[in-house]
């Protein structure tokens, strides 16, 4: 077999080597088919409130009718959605998609300036926002093109007395809603009331039409909007269907835990869209950082799948009550967004008796490019194999392909690769090499086609001319029994240009700097050993819990 496709020989027997990219026509067609098929099954659940597929259809139709008939929006217009994991999110998102609009997913924790950049760059004409963040929008509304603002409250979908109490507590007891003045804003409940029992006009949508503007994390400057078409996402769903063949039945009995925010591409595609298509019950966790409450939800909902980042899994494992959760239905946990550390994956397997599989992708790839096999042949420390219809190559700095086993930048080719960056042809040109998207990640492919991430290209530490990859040092330090979390970055050094600096959160208060260095000395060459070790109570993280090395001080 051509070594370029070495991964195909490592595919599980039941996984097809290629899939039909045209299996699904559009996300709107998928929505209509799914709600018809599963009807009274529970589609989404949040704070113990259940939303069936039938009720979801009613609410989505009402919301879509309002957008089509009570606003100036037309197909192709961008609609920003800014809220955490609430039942309102899938209602708003599917309504936007059904109308042929483009969903612009926005991190609720953005500052006003970050919001302004994303809204101006996308040209958003409408905004659906949780009132907790409306004050931030008020500060920059004059600098946007937004004409329609729909405001929702946390308890709006919880119903009856419970919803009212939650809204009162959030606003007045917890004081989580800064005062704002948006006199022309429409309430979420008004939208559903005006659209009640009405049907939206069907819109013709093809694979070429835009579905999402998914903004990158902005780790290398201002965030850029990755253009994801219906074709990109539909192909991705077909690819994941192929990869999960035989693992999950499409019978509506699968339970999925969604702790990652739905506005993030990982949860959006993997949790929301993929398992919506499976008729799964999707349990939305609004605040996973409240670990005791999160674990209570896990206990009440024996689950089949959970997705997350390394810090989420590590956090759960360090909660004493987590071991008392019912894991008898759990088939796999899927980690992405950052490297899954071997020490965390090992502990997860020991506690849950099921694997924590690492996957890999980016906003620009919808996101999945590789996933570890689900048949027991997964390899810890790797990001797995390219999924069907996907090709990966490793390129050197001159963009030449390197042989198997050599390091280089990962390039990704497949139907899930974005159509480009929104209004940014220069940035698009920089990251495309022919049909390959250059990820900015340094990786290695072994002879069996498994890929391993070495590090982000721009986060390497150069010590006296030797490259040190932060994730390698982090993996060693994180395996120390007294370490809870660790992040590594470069620090200027007069003698060596740069040195390795480690930021450590202790699990055991007795841990010392010398102890960390001595532990590293047994496992790393001298220039990789942290010259500086500092202890912190916590490390800065992104909205999905990824440790932000650039913000560690």
LUMVEXVO-810372 format. One line per field, with one value per residue (C-alpha): residue number from 1; x, y, z. Coordinates in pm, 1 decimal, decimal comma. Layout:
N
num (NUM / ...) .
c1 (X / ...) .
c2 (Y / ...) .
c3 (Z / ...) .
***
This chain:
553
num (1 / 2 / 3 / 4 / 5 / 6 / 7 / 8 / 9 / 10 / 11 / 12 / 13 / 14 / 15 / 16 / 17 / 18 / 19 / 20 / 21 / 22 / 23 / 24 / 25 / 26 / 27 / 28 / 29 / 30 / 31 / 32 / 33 / 34 / 35 / 36 / 37 / 38 / 39 / 40 / 41 / 42 / 43 / 44 / 45 / 46 / 47 / 48 / 49 / 50 / 51 / 52 / 53 / 54 / 55 / 56 / 57 / 58 / 59 / 60 / 61 / 62 / 63 / 64 / 65 / 66 / 67 / 68 / 69 / 70 / 71 / 72 / 73 / 74 / 75 / 76 / 77 / 78 / 79 / 80 / 81 / 82 / 83 / 84 / 85 / 86 / 87 / 88 / 89 / 90 / 91 / 92 / 93 / 94 / 95 / 96 / 97 / 98 / 99 / 100 / 101 / 102 / 103 / 104 / 105 / 106 / 107 / 108 / 109 / 110 / 111 / 112 / 113 / 114 / 115 / 116 / 117 / 118 / 119 / 120 / 121 / 122 / 123 / 124 / 125 / 126 / 127 / 128 / 129 / 130 / 131 / 132 / 133 / 134 / 135 / 136 / 137 / 138 / 139 / 140 / 141 / 142 / 143 / 144 / 145 / 146 / 147 / 148 / 149 / 150 / 151 / 152 / 153 / 154 / 155 / 156 / 157 / 158 / 159 / 160 / 161 / 162 / 163 / 164 / 165 / 166 / 167 / 168 / 169 / 170 / 171 / 172 / 173 / 174 / 175 / 176 / 177 / 178 / 179 / 180 / 181 / 182 / 183 / 184 / 185 / 186 / 187 / 188 / 189 / 190 / 191 / 192 / 193 / 194 / 195 / 196 / 197 / 198 / 199 / 200 / 201 / 202 / 203 / 204 / 205 / 206 / 207 / 208 / 209 / 210 / 211 / 212 / 213 / 214 / 215 / 216 / 217 / 218 / 219 / 220 / 221 / 222 / 223 / 224 / 225 / 226 / 227 / 228 / 229 / 230 / 231 / 232 / 233 / 234 / 235 / 236 / 237 / 238 / 239 / 240 / 241 / 242 / 243 / 244 / 245 / 246 / 247 / 248 / 249 / 250 / 251 / 252 / 253 / 254 / 255 / 256 / 257 / 258 / 259 / 260 / 261 / 262 / 263 / 264 / 265 / 266 / 267 / 268 / 269 / 270 / 271 / 272 / 273 / 274 / 275 / 276 / 277 / 278 / 279 / 280 / 281 / 282 / 283 / 284 / 285 / 286 / 287 / 288 / 289 / 290 / 291 / 292 / 293 / 294 / 295 / 296 / 297 / 298 / 299 / 300 / 301 / 302 / 303 / 304 / 305 / 306 / 307 / 308 / 309 / 310 / 311 / 312 / 313 / 314 / 315 / 316 / 317 / 318 / 319 / 320 / 321 / 322 / 323 / 324 / 325 / 326 / 327 / 328 / 329 / 330 / 331 / 332 / 333 / 334 / 335 / 336 / 337 / 338 / 339 / 340 / 341 / 342 / 343 / 344 / 345 / 346 / 347 / 348 / 349 / 350 / 351 / 352 / 353 / 354 / 355 / 356 / 357 / 358 / 359 / 360 / 361 / 362 / 363 / 364 / 365 / 366 / 367 / 368 / 369 / 370 / 371 / 372 / 373 / 374 / 375 / 376 / 377 / 378 / 379 / 380 / 381 / 382 / 383 / 384 / 385 / 386 / 387 / 388 / 389 / 390 / 391 / 392 / 393 / 394 / 395 / 396 / 397 / 398 / 399 / 400 / 401 / 402 / 403 / 404 / 405 / 406 / 407 / 408 / 409 / 410 / 411 / 412 / 413 / 414 / 415 / 416 / 417 / 418 / 419 / 420 / 421 / 422 / 423 / 424 / 425 / 426 / 427 / 428 / 429 / 430 / 431 / 432 / 433 / 434 / 435 / 436 / 437 / 438 / 439 / 440 / 441 / 442 / 443 / 444 / 445 / 446 / 447 / 448 / 449 / 450 / 451 / 452 / 453 / 454 / 455 / 456 / 457 / 458 / 459 / 460 / 461 / 462 / 463 / 464 / 465 / 466 / 467 / 468 / 469 / 470 / 471 / 472 / 473 / 474 / 475 / 476 / 477 / 478 / 479 / 480 / 481 / 482 / 483 / 484 / 485 / 486 / 487 / 488 / 489 / 490 / 491 / 492 / 493 / 494 / 495 / 496 / 497 / 498 / 499 / 500 / 501 / 502 / 503 / 504 / 505 / 506 / 507 / 508 / 509 / 510 / 511 / 512 / 513 / 514 / 515 / 516 / 517 / 518 / 519 / 520 / 521 / 522 / 523 / 524 / 525 / 526 / 527 / 528 / 529 / 530 / 531 / 532 / 533 / 534 / 535 / 536 / 537 / 538 / 539 / 540 / 541 / 542 / 543 / 544 / 545 / 546 / 547 / 548 / 549 / 550 / 551 / 552 / 553) .
c1 (0,0 / 116,4 / 268,9 / 73,7 / -239,8 / -78,3 / -362,2 / -614,0 / -449,1 / -511,4 / -882,5 / -1114,1 / -1285,8 / -1628,0 / -1513,3 / -1551,5 / -1244,8 / -1462,8 / -1810,7 / -2067,4 / -2012,2 / -2357,8 / -2543,5 / -2709,1 / -2849,1 / -2831,7 / -2854,1 / -3211,4 / -3302,9 / -3135,0 / -3334,2 / -3667,8 / -3590,0 / -3471,8 / -3762,7 / -4004,8 / -3826,6 / -3786,0 / -4095,3 / -4156,2 / -3799,4 / -3601,8 / -3372,4 / -3217,7 / -3215,8 / -3092,2 / -3136,6 / -3368,8 / -3601,5 / -3659,1 / -3728,6 / -3865,0 / -3798,1 / -4164,1 / -4144,2 / -3810,1 / -3972,8 / -4259,5 / -4017,9 / -3777,5 / -4064,2 / -4196,8 / -3852,8 / -3779,9 / -4118,6 / -4043,8 / -3699,2 / -3845,7 / -4150,4 / -4066,3 / -3710,7 / -3529,5 / -3312,2 / -3270,8 / -3092,6 / -2716,4 / -2737,2 / -2534,1 / -2697,7 / -2482,1 / -2573,2 / -2416,4 / -2513,2 / -2388,4 / -2540,6 / -2911,8 / -3214,3 / -3245,5 / -2922,9 / -3035,7 / -3372,2 / -3205,0 / -2932,3 / -3163,8 / -3404,3 / -3119,5 / -3005,9 / -3358,8 / -3401,4 / -3082,6 / -2907,6 / -2551,0 / -2493,3 / -2207,3 / -2126,9 / -1994,1 / -1824,4 / -2047,7 / -1739,4 / -1603,1 / -1519,1 / -1705,1 / -1402,4 / -1388,6 / -1761,1 / -1725,0 / -1452,4 / -1655,2 / -1981,3 / -1816,5 / -1602,7 / -1897,9 / -2140,0 / -2398,9 / -2747,0 / -2908,7 / -2805,0 / -2956,3 / -2798,1 / -2835,0 / -2924,4 / -2623,6 / -2406,5 / -2641,0 / -2454,8 / -2140,7 / -2332,4 / -2488,6 / -2138,6 / -2057,9 / -2394,8 / -2338,9 / -2028,6 / -2212,3 / -2455,9 / -2695,4 / -3060,6 / -3243,1 / -3161,1 / -3335,2 / -3264,2 / -3319,3 / -3287,1 / -3144,1 / -3481,3 / -3684,4 / -3711,9 / -3743,7 / -4113,5 / -4357,3 / -4251,1 / -3900,9 / -3814,8 / -3938,0 / -3745,9 / -3424,7 / -3452,6 / -3514,0 / -3225,7 / -2983,6 / -3071,4 / -3135,6 / -2978,7 / -2666,3 / -2652,9 / -2531,4 / -2713,9 / -2553,4 / -2810,5 / -2849,9 / -3063,0 / -3167,2 / -3510,4 / -3566,2 / -3468,5 / -3723,6 / -3755,4 / -3707,1 / -4048,6 / -4210,9 / -4050,0 / -4193,8 / -4533,9 / -4564,0 / -4452,0 / -4668,2 / -4839,0 / -4693,1 / -4477,5 / -4171,9 / -4126,9 / -3907,1 / -3575,2 / -3369,8 / -3028,5 / -2737,6 / -2394,9 / -2242,4 / -2449,5 / -2287,0 / -2398,6 / -2156,6 / -1893,0 / -1683,3 / -1432,1 / -1090,6 / -953,3 / -739,0 / -416,3 / -218,1 / -380,6 / -741,3 / -980,0 / -1076,7 / -1410,3 / -1376,0 / -1642,0 / -1815,1 / -2071,5 / -2360,6 / -2143,1 / -1856,2 / -2076,3 / -2283,7 / -1963,3 / -1831,5 / -2147,6 / -2108,5 / -1745,0 / -1830,7 / -2118,1 / -1860,6 / -1616,9 / -1879,9 / -2029,9 / -2180,4 / -2093,4 / -2408,8 / -2751,5 / -2976,2 / -3261,7 / -3293,9 / -3160,5 / -2807,8 / -2735,7 / -2468,9 / -2315,0 / -2238,5 / -2021,4 / -1823,5 / -2005,5 / -2214,9 / -2070,2 / -1736,2 / -1690,0 / -1609,7 / -1937,8 / -2135,5 / -2048,9 / -1966,1 / -2235,2 / -2511,1 / -2527,9 / -2386,7 / -2586,5 / -2895,6 / -2884,3 / -2869,0 / -3180,4 / -2978,0 / -3075,4 / -2830,5 / -2775,0 / -2655,2 / -2431,9 / -2447,6 / -2164,6 / -1925,4 / -1687,5 / -1932,4 / -1799,4 / -2025,1 / -2339,4 / -2196,2 / -2139,6 / -2496,9 / -2614,4 / -2388,5 / -2535,0 / -2891,2 / -2820,2 / -2629,6 / -2453,9 / -2315,8 / -2069,9 / -1898,4 / -1673,1 / -1430,9 / -1081,6 / -800,4 / -860,9 / -1228,6 / -1151,2 / -870,9 / -1101,9 / -1367,1 / -1112,2 / -999,1 / -1351,1 / -1401,3 / -1766,6 / -1685,6 / -1598,2 / -1957,3 / -2107,6 / -2274,2 / -2040,8 / -2213,5 / -2354,0 / -2039,8 / -1889,3 / -1625,6 / -1509,6 / -1372,5 / -1101,7 / -1000,6 / -916,5 / -579,4 / -357,7 / -501,8 / -225,3 / -138,0 / -168,4 / -526,7 / -624,1 / -482,3 / -671,4 / -991,0 / -969,0 / -906,4 / -1200,9 / -1463,4 / -1351,5 / -1390,6 / -1135,3 / -1064,0 / -990,2 / -806,6 / -931,8 / -795,0 / -934,4 / -977,2 / -1249,0 / -1121,4 / -1188,7 / -1544,5 / -1356,9 / -1262,8 / -960,1 / -844,0 / -1002,5 / -867,1 / -1028,9 / -1319,4 / -1263,4 / -988,7 / -700,2 / -659,9 / -312,3 / -264,4 / -62,0 / -176,1 / -455,5 / -557,0 / -609,5 / -747,2 / -1120,8 / -1277,9 / -1225,0 / -951,1 / -581,7 / -305,4 / 50,1 / 347,6 / 527,3 / 862,5 / 915,3 / 949,8 / 615,8 / 774,9 / 629,7 / 857,4 / 902,4 / 715,9 / 852,5 / 979,9 / 838,2 / 666,4 / 351,1 / 28,0 / -164,0 / -526,3 / -724,3 / -1089,5 / -1448,0 / -1471,9 / -1198,7 / -1338,0 / -1410,4 / -1168,0 / -1156,9 / -1439,1 / -1333,8 / -968,0 / -814,0 / -460,7 / -500,2 / -666,4 / -374,0 / -127,5 / -283,8 / -362,3 / -104,9 / -295,2 / -595,9 / -420,6 / -500,0 / -181,4 / -278,4 / 11,2 / 54,4 / 375,5 / 315,6 / 455,9 / 297,7 / 413,9 / 433,3 / 81,0 / -71,0 / -126,6 / -50,6 / 94,3 / 95,3 / 429,9 / 318,4 / 192,7 / 445,0 / 438,4 / 468,5 / 801,4 / 1071,8 / 1414,1 / 1689,0 / 2034,1 / 1909,2 / 1732,7 / 1354,9 / 1159,7 / 794,4 / 587,0 / 346,6 / 634,2 / 745,3 / 383,9 / 324,9 / 616,8 / 529,8 / 159,8 / 249,8 / 397,4 / 154,6 / 167,2 / 73,0 / -285,6 / -227,4 / 69,5 / 140,4 / 476,4 / 594,5 / 912,4 / 1083,6 / 1363,3 / 1705,5 / 2035,4 / 2244,8 / 2022,5 / 1793,8 / 1492,7 / 1440,8 / 1159,5 / 923,8 / 664,7 / 348,8 / 219,5 / -99,5 / -30,6 / -235,1 / -14,5 / 94,4 / 431,8 / 549,4 / 865,3 / 1046,0 / 1342,5 / 1108,9 / 964,0 / 1309,9 / 1445,3 / 1145,1 / 1204,5 / 1575,8 / 1493,0 / 1280,1 / 1408,0 / 1735,9 / 1895,4 / 1787,9 / 1420,4 / 1419,4 / 1233,5 / 1476,6 / 1193,6 / 906,3 / 630,4 / 323,4 / -22,5 / -366,2 / -507,9 / -400,9 / -566,4 / -798,9 / -1004,5 / -1382,5 / -1355,0 / -1094,9 / -781,7 / -480,7 / -370,4 / 7,6 / 40,5 / -154,0 / 44,8 / 228,8) .
c2 (0,0 / 354,0 / 483,8 / 806,2 / 610,5 / 386,8 / 461,6 / 264,4 / -63,7 / 33,2 / 100,7 / -118,7 / -383,0 / -221,1 / 130,5 / 211,5 / 350,0 / 606,1 / 751,0 / 934,2 / 1309,0 / 1366,9 / 1146,3 / 1452,6 / 1742,8 / 2015,5 / 2067,8 / 2190,4 / 1861,3 / 1668,4 / 1865,8 / 1796,2 / 1424,7 / 1380,2 / 1554,3 / 1349,9 / 1024,7 / 1063,7 / 1269,1 / 1210,8 / 1111,0 / 1369,1 / 1576,5 / 1813,9 / 1838,8 / 2121,1 / 2178,9 / 1873,4 / 2031,9 / 1803,8 / 1915,7 / 1647,8 / 1642,6 / 1735,2 / 2037,2 / 2136,1 / 2142,0 / 2359,3 / 2609,8 / 2612,2 / 2669,4 / 2955,6 / 3113,6 / 3070,4 / 3220,6 / 3526,7 / 3573,5 / 3547,7 / 3768,8 / 4017,3 / 4114,7 / 4236,4 / 3925,4 / 3742,5 / 3415,1 / 3450,1 / 3714,1 / 3648,7 / 3601,3 / 3602,2 / 3366,4 / 3445,1 / 3222,2 / 2925,3 / 2575,9 / 2638,4 / 2490,0 / 2821,8 / 2754,1 / 2463,4 / 2634,4 / 2953,5 / 2774,7 / 2538,7 / 2826,1 / 3030,5 / 2732,7 / 2650,6 / 3008,0 / 2987,6 / 3240,6 / 3195,7 / 3128,9 / 3324,5 / 3145,8 / 3387,2 / 3320,7 / 3473,0 / 3567,6 / 3794,8 / 4150,8 / 4430,6 / 4484,4 / 4116,3 / 4121,5 / 4431,4 / 4271,4 / 3957,4 / 4140,3 / 4394,3 / 4136,9 / 3905,0 / 4183,7 / 4029,8 / 4177,0 / 4012,4 / 3901,5 / 3643,4 / 3703,0 / 3601,3 / 3908,4 / 3849,0 / 3981,9 / 4247,6 / 4524,2 / 4438,9 / 4459,5 / 4792,4 / 4940,7 / 4861,4 / 4843,2 / 5171,7 / 5022,3 / 4722,6 / 4658,9 / 4467,7 / 4565,0 / 4296,3 / 4200,1 / 3910,5 / 3882,1 / 3566,8 / 3481,3 / 3165,8 / 3038,3 / 3114,8 / 2751,3 / 2592,4 / 2668,5 / 2769,7 / 2857,7 / 2711,2 / 2934,0 / 3243,4 / 3163,3 / 3095,9 / 3430,3 / 3615,4 / 3444,9 / 3503,5 / 3871,3 / 3981,7 / 3730,0 / 3640,7 / 3979,5 / 3814,9 / 4055,5 / 4401,1 / 4667,1 / 4743,5 / 4962,0 / 4814,0 / 4967,5 / 4799,3 / 4451,0 / 4169,8 / 3901,8 / 3536,8 / 3453,5 / 3718,4 / 3558,5 / 3216,8 / 3364,7 / 3559,6 / 3260,8 / 3007,9 / 2754,5 / 2923,5 / 2754,8 / 2916,2 / 2933,9 / 2651,3 / 2773,5 / 2595,5 / 2518,3 / 2344,3 / 2220,2 / 2547,7 / 2763,6 / 2892,8 / 2738,3 / 2879,9 / 3145,4 / 2975,4 / 3217,5 / 3086,8 / 3136,7 / 3426,2 / 3280,8 / 3438,2 / 3781,9 / 3881,8 / 3590,1 / 3491,9 / 3356,8 / 3009,4 / 2967,9 / 2634,7 / 2540,7 / 2297,2 / 2072,4 / 2088,3 / 1994,5 / 1735,5 / 1564,4 / 1570,0 / 1402,6 / 1129,2 / 1082,5 / 1047,0 / 812,4 / 589,9 / 607,4 / 520,6 / 233,6 / -21,0 / 171,4 / 377,8 / 275,7 / 534,1 / 426,4 / 740,5 / 574,7 / 717,3 / 974,3 / 1234,8 / 1470,7 / 1813,3 / 2008,2 / 2186,4 / 2497,5 / 2450,0 / 2765,6 / 2580,4 / 2376,3 / 2052,3 / 2042,3 / 2196,7 / 1919,2 / 1622,0 / 1663,0 / 1876,7 / 1782,8 / 1428,7 / 1293,7 / 1497,5 / 1300,3 / 981,1 / 1081,4 / 1100,6 / 1268,0 / 1555,6 / 1667,6 / 2028,6 / 2138,1 / 2515,2 / 2554,2 / 2255,2 / 2449,5 / 2387,9 / 2033,1 / 1915,9 / 2020,4 / 1874,2 / 1538,5 / 1542,8 / 1571,1 / 1281,2 / 1067,7 / 1140,2 / 1064,4 / 739,0 / 834,2 / 668,3 / 936,8 / 1240,9 / 1484,3 / 1729,1 / 1866,0 / 1730,4 / 1979,7 / 1881,4 / 1510,9 / 1583,1 / 1802,6 / 1529,6 / 1266,7 / 1485,1 / 1508,3 / 1237,4 / 1185,1 / 1115,3 / 752,5 / 698,7 / 786,3 / 502,6 / 426,3 / 104,5 / 265,3 / 459,2 / 344,3 / 610,1 / 951,6 / 1175,8 / 1430,2 / 1716,3 / 2086,1 / 2017,7 / 1715,1 / 1443,2 / 1362,2 / 995,1 / 1021,6 / 1150,9 / 888,9 / 611,7 / 726,9 / 770,8 / 409,3 / 289,3 / 480,2 / 446,7 / 116,0 / 280,1 / 450,9 / 820,2 / 854,6 / 1151,4 / 1314,8 / 1608,6 / 1890,6 / 2264,2 / 2518,1 / 2520,3 / 2145,2 / 2129,2 / 2007,7 / 1636,0 / 1531,1 / 1231,3 / 1011,5 / 712,0 / 375,9 / 277,0 / -100,9 / -120,2 / -62,1 / 303,2 / 423,6 / 644,0 / 954,9 / 973,9 / 1167,6 / 852,8 / 799,1 / 1024,4 / 968,1 / 851,0 / 1079,1 / 1266,2 / 1282,2 / 1411,5 / 1494,1 / 1620,9 / 1916,6 / 2080,5 / 2458,0 / 2468,5 / 2287,7 / 1966,6 / 1638,4 / 1459,1 / 1081,2 / 873,9 / 926,0 / 1279,6 / 1591,0 / 1865,0 / 2070,3 / 1875,7 / 1945,9 / 1832,1 / 1762,6 / 1659,8 / 1768,6 / 1910,4 / 2171,1 / 2525,5 / 2731,8 / 2995,5 / 3280,1 / 3532,4 / 3843,1 / 3751,0 / 3604,5 / 3681,5 / 3477,3 / 3198,7 / 3187,7 / 3164,4 / 2847,4 / 2663,4 / 2455,0 / 2334,5 / 2153,8 / 2103,4 / 2320,9 / 2387,0 / 2345,9 / 2516,4 / 2198,6 / 1996,9 / 1625,2 / 1286,6 / 994,3 / 644,0 / 348,7 / 236,4 / 573,4 / 693,8 / 1061,0 / 1226,4 / 1598,5 / 1730,5 / 2089,1 / 2413,1 / 2547,4 / 2892,7 / 2770,5 / 2589,5 / 2694,6 / 2742,6 / 2671,3 / 2739,0 / 2632,4 / 2318,9 / 2300,8 / 2210,4 / 2123,2 / 2243,6 / 1948,8 / 1703,3 / 1877,7 / 1915,0 / 1542,8 / 1460,0 / 1709,2 / 1617,1 / 1256,1 / 1364,6 / 1248,5 / 1585,9 / 1787,6 / 1883,5 / 2094,1 / 2229,0 / 2467,6 / 2532,3 / 2826,5 / 3002,2 / 3272,2 / 3502,6 / 3398,9 / 3585,1 / 3270,5 / 3045,2 / 3301,8 / 3119,9 / 2881,8 / 2652,9 / 2793,8 / 2574,3 / 2694,6 / 2432,9 / 2391,2 / 2164,6 / 1863,2 / 1824,5 / 2143,6 / 1988,1 / 1997,2 / 2207,9 / 2354,9 / 2123,2 / 1825,2 / 1919,4 / 1968,2 / 1644,5 / 1456,2 / 1609,1 / 1529,7 / 1158,4 / 1179,2 / 1469,9 / 1584,5 / 1876,2 / 2159,1 / 2052,9 / 2077,6 / 2390,6 / 2657,5 / 2828,9 / 2666,7 / 2881,6 / 2770,5 / 2912,7 / 2849,4 / 2814,0 / 2847,9 / 3071,5 / 2875,2 / 2930,9 / 2906,4 / 2528,8 / 2477,3 / 2469,5 / 2603,6 / 2930,3 / 2923,7 / 3275,6 / 3414,8 / 3241,0 / 3498,3) .
c3 (0,0 / -77,9 / 244,2 / 189,2 / 285,8 / 547,4 / 787,4 / 581,8 / 684,4 / 1049,8 / 1003,6 / 1214,5 / 1001,7 / 1024,5 / 926,1 / 554,1 / 379,2 / 203,3 / 254,1 / 44,3 / 84,3 / -65,9 / 180,1 / 332,6 / 128,7 / 393,6 / 767,9 / 719,9 / 551,9 / 834,9 / 1091,8 / 922,0 / 883,3 / 1241,9 / 1417,2 / 1205,4 / 1289,3 / 1667,1 / 1762,6 / 2136,4 / 2220,1 / 2419,3 / 2199,6 / 2454,6 / 2831,5 / 3052,0 / 3425,9 / 3428,5 / 3168,8 / 2868,7 / 2512,3 / 2277,8 / 1906,0 / 1847,6 / 2078,8 / 1929,1 / 1584,6 / 1712,3 / 1869,2 / 1573,7 / 1329,5 / 1541,9 / 1571,3 / 1199,7 / 1104,2 / 1315,5 / 1160,6 / 810,8 / 868,2 / 1142,3 / 1046,9 / 735,8 / 719,0 / 389,2 / 301,9 / 337,5 / 610,4 / 924,3 / 1262,9 / 1576,6 / 1861,3 / 2198,5 / 2488,6 / 2693,1 / 2681,7 / 2721,9 / 2544,9 / 2362,1 / 2172,5 / 1951,4 / 1893,3 / 1771,3 / 1577,3 / 1388,5 / 1312,1 / 1164,7 / 956,2 / 830,9 / 705,3 / 501,0 / 723,7 / 848,6 / 1220,3 / 1375,0 / 1699,8 / 1959,8 / 2291,8 / 2565,2 / 2768,0 / 2496,6 / 2595,8 / 2415,2 / 2189,5 / 2094,4 / 2024,0 / 1809,5 / 1598,5 / 1535,1 / 1462,2 / 1233,6 / 1055,7 / 993,8 / 902,6 / 1134,8 / 1088,6 / 1391,1 / 1739,3 / 1974,4 / 2314,4 / 2678,6 / 2886,6 / 3113,8 / 2828,7 / 2688,6 / 2872,9 / 2675,6 / 2350,0 / 2448,5 / 2470,5 / 2106,5 / 1932,2 / 1746,7 / 1584,7 / 1436,9 / 1150,7 / 1377,8 / 1322,2 / 1521,1 / 1880,8 / 2055,7 / 2429,5 / 2631,9 / 3000,7 / 3153,8 / 3275,5 / 2961,1 / 2848,2 / 3192,4 / 3215,9 / 3486,3 / 3837,4 / 3798,5 / 3503,7 / 3683,1 / 4000,6 / 3808,3 / 3628,0 / 3954,0 / 4133,9 / 3846,4 / 3818,1 / 4175,4 / 4414,0 / 4218,7 / 4040,5 / 3720,7 / 3487,8 / 3463,3 / 3380,0 / 3009,6 / 2785,6 / 2452,1 / 2392,5 / 2056,3 / 2169,7 / 2143,8 / 2408,7 / 2324,4 / 2465,4 / 2241,6 / 1936,9 / 2021,7 / 2106,4 / 1780,0 / 1575,1 / 1758,1 / 1528,3 / 1219,8 / 958,3 / 803,5 / 427,9 / 297,4 / 159,0 / -106,0 / 46,4 / -128,1 / -24,1 / -145,1 / 88,4 / 406,7 / 734,7 / 993,9 / 1033,7 / 1298,7 / 1443,0 / 1536,7 / 1884,3 / 1772,9 / 1916,5 / 1631,2 / 1613,7 / 1551,6 / 1520,9 / 1167,1 / 1047,8 / 899,3 / 629,5 / 684,6 / 422,2 / 444,0 / 227,1 / 477,7 / 773,4 / 586,8 / 470,5 / 826,2 / 954,8 / 691,0 / 790,0 / 1159,3 / 1071,5 / 903,7 / 1192,7 / 1453,6 / 1253,1 / 1490,5 / 1807,6 / 1858,8 / 1737,6 / 1578,5 / 1803,4 / 2013,0 / 2329,3 / 2329,5 / 2604,1 / 2535,3 / 2789,6 / 2643,0 / 2883,9 / 2614,3 / 2488,8 / 2176,4 / 2022,9 / 2003,8 / 1685,8 / 1872,9 / 2066,1 / 1780,5 / 1534,9 / 1757,4 / 2022,4 / 1881,2 / 1511,5 / 1503,1 / 1793,0 / 1708,0 / 1383,0 / 1594,7 / 1788,0 / 2107,3 / 2433,7 / 2460,2 / 2820,3 / 2811,7 / 3100,2 / 3140,7 / 3391,6 / 3399,3 / 3623,1 / 3906,0 / 3938,2 / 4225,8 / 4033,7 / 3712,4 / 3880,8 / 4014,3 / 3652,6 / 3555,5 / 3834,0 / 3722,5 / 3356,0 / 3288,2 / 2967,8 / 2655,4 / 2546,6 / 2690,3 / 2508,5 / 2661,8 / 2686,3 / 2901,2 / 3182,4 / 3204,4 / 3235,6 / 3482,1 / 3688,6 / 3707,9 / 3806,3 / 4094,4 / 4239,6 / 4506,3 / 4405,0 / 4039,9 / 4111,0 / 4229,7 / 3890,5 / 3694,5 / 3401,7 / 3293,5 / 2976,7 / 2883,3 / 2553,6 / 2488,9 / 2600,0 / 2327,7 / 2400,6 / 2174,0 / 2174,1 / 2337,5 / 2393,7 / 2614,5 / 2859,7 / 2904,1 / 3281,9 / 3249,1 / 2988,4 / 3207,9 / 3516,9 / 3315,8 / 3196,1 / 3551,8 / 3702,4 / 3427,3 / 3268,4 / 2926,1 / 2699,8 / 2666,4 / 2295,5 / 2153,1 / 1834,4 / 1639,6 / 1433,8 / 1400,6 / 1332,8 / 975,3 / 936,1 / 1074,6 / 1298,7 / 1285,6 / 1080,8 / 1285,2 / 1551,3 / 1739,8 / 1656,9 / 1879,8 / 1856,2 / 2119,3 / 1878,1 / 1981,3 / 2074,2 / 2374,5 / 2303,5 / 1940,3 / 1773,1 / 1585,5 / 1212,9 / 937,6 / 912,5 / 580,9 / 278,3 / 464,5 / 378,6 / 602,3 / 501,5 / 698,2 / 540,5 / 614,8 / 629,9 / 249,7 / 216,5 / 92,4 / 215,8 / 462,8 / 502,2 / 759,7 / 1110,8 / 1052,2 / 1213,2 / 1020,6 / 987,9 / 950,1 / 630,3 / 597,1 / 281,4 / 274,5 / 207,3 / 560,0 / 499,6 / 508,8 / 198,7 / 331,4 / 582,0 / 562,6 / 367,3 / 414,0 / 97,1 / 216,1 / 534,2 / 333,9 / 92,1 / 382,0 / 522,9 / 200,2 / 12,2 / -290,1 / -139,8 / 193,6 / 493,5 / 690,0 / 1052,3 / 1229,0 / 1434,3 / 1430,9 / 1400,9 / 1307,2 / 1122,9 / 1210,8 / 973,0 / 1067,4 / 982,6 / 1338,3 / 1390,6 / 1695,5 / 1772,7 / 1884,5 / 1935,6 / 1795,5 / 1548,4 / 1704,4 / 2066,4 / 2043,9 / 2287,3 / 2130,6 / 2384,6 / 2240,6 / 1897,9 / 2024,0 / 1982,6 / 2295,2 / 2254,9 / 2553,7 / 2536,8 / 2584,3 / 2904,8 / 3020,0 / 2971,0 / 3199,9 / 3474,3 / 3467,6 / 3547,3 / 3882,0 / 4154,6 / 4331,1 / 4018,8 / 3935,1 / 3621,1 / 3429,9 / 3146,7 / 2981,6 / 2772,6 / 2671,3 / 2874,2 / 2747,9 / 2876,0 / 2843,8 / 2797,3 / 2588,0 / 2409,9 / 2555,2 / 2844,2 / 2953,4 / 3215,5 / 3389,8 / 3564,6 / 3806,1 / 4009,1 / 4305,4 / 4402,4 / 4711,6 / 4891,4 / 4978,9 / 4614,3 / 4560,5 / 4258,9 / 4315,7 / 4322,9 / 3983,3 / 3828,9 / 3973,5 / 3836,4 / 3492,2 / 3510,1 / 3516,7 / 3201,7 / 2989,9 / 2841,4 / 3020,1 / 2788,7 / 2821,9 / 3201,4 / 3321,2 / 3429,4 / 3612,3 / 3798,9 / 3945,3 / 4135,2 / 4074,8 / 4224,9 / 3873,4 / 3510,6 / 3249,4 / 3020,7 / 2709,7 / 2704,2 / 2654,3 / 2925,2 / 2709,8 / 2899,1 / 2739,4 / 2748,6 / 2612,5 / 2911,7 / 3184,4 / 3394,4) .
***
